[in-house]
Amino acid sequence: MSDEEKPQVTREGLFGELFGMAKEKAGELLGNEHLMAEGQLQQAIAEAQAEALAVAEAHPEEAHPDEEHAAGEEHAAGEEHAAGEEHSAGEAHPDL
């Protein structure tokens, strides 16, 4: 995650937690259990995202595994698929 993305993620997490608290309190006041549960869920999601961000910042090598290696595997798989198509297209059909 770039330094430019961090404030956006942090801000979204803060707003998510605040909106969750507001929904929970509104649900309590209105006696709406669904709204209360929705607020609690929104708070839990915001907290989990904040924890994930903290772990990603503490261990950046684990948060972003070797992307070149993964991209190389996808590229090789695409070449195998294309090579298989070329090979089958070039063969003569035995019934012809």
N, C-alpha and C positions, 0 to 999 in steps of 0.2 A: 504494500500500500504506500502510495507516495505521500509526501508531507502535505500536499494540497488536498488530498482526500480525507485526512484525519479530522480536520475541523467539521467537515460535513457529516462524517459518521458519528462523531461525538455529539454534534448538535441534534442529529436525528435520534440518537439514543436518549438524550436529555428530554426532548419533546415527547418521545414515546413513553417515557416514564411519567412525565407530568400529565399527559393526556390519560394515561392509565389510572393514575391516582384520582384525577377528576372524574373519570367514568365510575370508578369504584365508589367514591363518595356520593356521586349523584344516584347511583344504584341503591346505596344505603338509605339516602333521604327519600327516594321514591318507592322503596320497597321492591325494586326490580332486581331480582337475583341474577338474571341474565346479564344485565348491564354491569352489575358488580363483578361477576365472573369475567366478563370481557375486559374490564379494567385491570383485574388481577393478572390476567393472561398477558395483556399488553405490557404491564410492568415487568413480568417475568421474562418476556422476550427482550425487552430493552436491557435488563440486567445481564442476560446471557450474551447478548451482543457485546456489551461492555467488557465482560470477562473474556470473550473470545478475542477482542481487540487487544486486551492487556497481554494475553498469552502470545498472540501474533507479534506484538512489539518486543516481548521478552525473548522470543525464539524465532527470529525472522527466517532462519534457514529451514525450519520445520514448516512454517506457514506457507512458504513458496518453494516447493521441491524443485529440483532441477528441471526447469521448463524446457530447456533445449533437448533433454533426453526424451521427454514426453512428446515433444513435437517431432523428433526424429522417428519415433515409433509410429506415429500417425502417418508420416510421410512414407515410410517403408511399407506400411500396410496398403496405402494407396497405390504404390508402385506395383506391389504383388497383384493387386486386384486388376490393375490395368494390363499387366503382363499376361494374366490369365485370359483376359478378354481378347487380346491380340492373338494369342496362341490358338484359342478355340475358333476364332474367326478365320484364321489362315488354313485350318485343316479342311480337307475335302470330306464330305459326308460319304460314308461307305455305301449307302443305298443309291447314290447318284451315278 
